[in-house]
Amino acid sequence: MTQRHVPPVPTPEQARVQRTLRERAKVQGVHVAFGVGRRATDVTLAVVRGERLVVLGALAALFDGLGLDEEIVRSSETPEGFEIVIALLQPRALRRRVPGERRASELGDLED
């Protein structure tokens, strides 16, 4: 018997962010999908796909006003078009430190 992967049930905050991004993506003409971040401070990973210039032009409108920090994880050209993966994080001021767990943007904050 094989087990199938069951995606985790999103928290209310994740559901709110994902719903908002889906609505905005329709207006901007891009496709958005979601993943699970590896760090405790990650709210969600957003994968934005479409024609390169459309995706790049839509990013500000997609993420503006969410109250979250964004960090680009990667971008690539795929057979289906351009794709960019962005980690949406809790705001820096609200993040709790998790030993051994930092994003590249936090490397300047090393205290030790």
C-alpha positions in Angstrom: 0.0 0.0 0.0 1.5 3.4 -1.0 0.9 6.5 1.0 0.0 9.7 -0.8 1.4 13.0 0.2 -1.3 15.0 2.0 -0.6 18.7 1.9 -0.8 20.4 5.3 -3.9 22.4 6.2 -3.0 26.1 5.9 -3.2 28.3 9.0 -5.7 31.1 8.9 -2.9 33.5 8.0 -1.6 31.3 5.2 -5.1 30.9 3.8 -5.7 34.7 3.9 -2.4 35.4 2.1 -3.0 32.6 -0.5 -6.5 33.7 -1.2 -5.4 37.3 -1.7 -2.5 36.3 -4.0 -4.8 34.2 -6.1 -7.2 37.1 -6.6 -4.4 39.5 -7.4 -2.7 37.0 -9.8 -5.9 36.8 -11.9 -6.0 40.6 -12.3 -2.2 40.7 -13.1 -2.4 37.9 -15.7 0.0 35.5 -14.0 -0.3 32.1 -12.4 0.5 31.6 -8.7 1.0 28.4 -6.8 2.1 27.8 -3.2 4.6 25.7 -1.3 5.6 25.1 2.3 8.7 27.0 3.6 11.4 25.2 5.5 11.9 27.9 8.2 9.6 28.6 11.2 9.3 32.3 10.1 8.1 31.4 6.6 4.4 32.0 6.1 4.3 30.5 2.6 6.3 30.1 -0.6 4.7 31.7 -3.6 5.6 30.4 -7.1 4.7 33.0 -9.8 4.7 31.9 -13.4 4.0 33.5 -16.7 5.7 35.6 -19.4 8.9 37.0 -18.0 8.1 40.7 -18.3 4.6 40.2 -17.1 5.8 38.3 -14.0 8.4 40.9 -13.1 6.0 43.7 -13.6 3.3 42.1 -11.4 5.5 41.3 -8.4 5.0 44.7 -6.6 1.2 44.6 -7.1 1.0 41.0 -5.9 2.8 41.4 -2.6 2.1 45.1 -1.7 0.1 45.6 1.5 0.3 42.0 2.8 2.3 43.0 5.9 4.9 40.4 5.2 8.6 40.5 4.2 9.5 38.9 0.9 12.7 37.1 -0.1 13.5 35.8 -3.6 14.4 32.1 -3.3 15.1 31.5 -7.0 14.0 32.4 -10.5 14.3 30.4 -13.7 13.2 30.1 -17.3 11.1 26.9 -17.8 9.4 25.4 -20.9 6.2 26.9 -19.6 7.6 30.4 -19.1 9.4 32.4 -16.5 9.1 31.3 -12.8 10.1 33.1 -9.6 9.8 31.6 -6.1 9.4 34.0 -3.3 9.4 33.2 0.4 6.8 35.3 2.3 8.1 35.8 5.9 6.7 37.2 9.1 7.8 40.8 9.4 11.4 41.1 10.7 10.3 42.9 13.9 8.0 40.0 14.8 10.3 37.1 14.0 11.6 35.0 16.8 15.1 33.7 16.5 15.4 30.0 15.9 19.0 28.7 16.5 20.7 27.7 13.3 17.9 29.0 11.1 18.5 32.2 9.2 17.7 33.5 5.7 20.5 35.1 3.6 19.0 38.6 4.3 19.6 38.1 8.0 23.3 37.2 7.8 24.2 40.8 8.8 22.3 40.3 12.0 24.8 37.8 13.4 25.5 38.6 17.0 28.0 35.8 17.7 
